[in-house]
Amino acid sequence: MTSSKSTDAALFALADNPGLPGAALARTCLVTPQAMAAVLKHLEERGLVVRTAHPWHRKMLETRLTEAGRETLRLADEQAVRIERRLAEEFAPEERDALRALLARCVTAIARD
């Protein structure tokens, strides 16, 4: 079973950096190459990415989103925007500012490890 966060991160990274090899994608997504290999296998099986040999470095596989992968990413982005808007409507501007500050403190606390 692959992590949904790793899968999402891989799709977003590939949208911005088509052709990334697996090792570079793993670094971008902050996971191990082994974990990324499992994610890529899963994405390939679902038809969301295609991997092909690099034109000059035949042992290196480039990874690109398929049309289905781009559509999946587009739908996910639409859903995220809807959720963000619902959350924004739920809080007054000063409450949103306070929430951002609290979340930033959470990120700082987690980053200390």
N, C-alpha and C positions, 0 to 999 in steps of 0.2 A: 504494500500500500504506500502510495506516495503522498507527501505533504501537500495540501492544497495551497499553502503559502508559497512553497517552492515552485509549484506548478504555475501559479499566478505570476510570481516573480520572473520565471523563465519566459513566459509569454510576453510580459511587458519588456523585458530586456531584449528579446528577439525582435520586437516591433521597432525598437530604437536602434538595434545593432544587427541587422540581418547578416547571416553568414557566420556568426560566432561559433567557434569550435566548443566542444563540451567543457574543456578545462577552463577556458575563458568565461564561459557562461556560469560555471560553478563559482569562480571567483566573484563575478558580478553579483550573483545571488547569495553569496556568503554561505555556501554549502560545500561539502567535500565533493571531489570528482566522482566518487562512488555513488553518492546520493544523487548527483545530477544525472549520472548514467541511468539510474532507475527512473527519474523524472522524464528524461528524454525518451526512454523506451515506452513509458506510459503515454506520452504525448504523440509519439509515432503511431502506436496502436490505435489511438483515437482519431488519427488522421489530421492532427492539428499542426504537426511539423513534418518536414522532410529533411533528411540528412543525405548529403552528396559529397563525393570526394572533392577536395580543393583542386582547382585546375593545375597548380604547380606542385603542391605538397600532397601527393596522392594518398598518403597515410592519414592525413588530417581530414576529418569530416566537418563540413560546414552545415549549420543548422538554420533553416528558414521556416517562417510561418507559411502554412498553406492558406488557401482562401478560407477554409473552415476555421483555421486558427485565428485569422484576422477577424472573422465574423464573431467567433467566441469572445475575443478580446473586446470588440466593439459592444457586444451585448453586456459584458461584465462592466464596462465603463459606464454605459447608460444606467445600469442598476446602481452603481456606486454614486453617480450624480444624484439619482432620485433619493437615495438614502441620505446623502449629505444635505440635500435641500430640506428633507423632513426634519433632520436634526437641527438645522439652522433655524427653522420656523419654531421649534420647540423652546428655544432659549432667547432671552433678551440679549442685546449686544454686550452688555456688561457681564452677563452670565457666560456667554461664549468666550469672552476674554479671560475670565476666571478659569473656565474649563481648559482653555489652551495652556494657561500658566501651570495648572495642576498636572496636566499631561506632560508638559515639558519637564517638570520635576520628576515625574515617573521615569521618563526616558533617561534623565541624568542619573537617577538612582540605579537603574538597570545597567547603564553603561559603566558603572564603577567596577563591575565584576571582571 
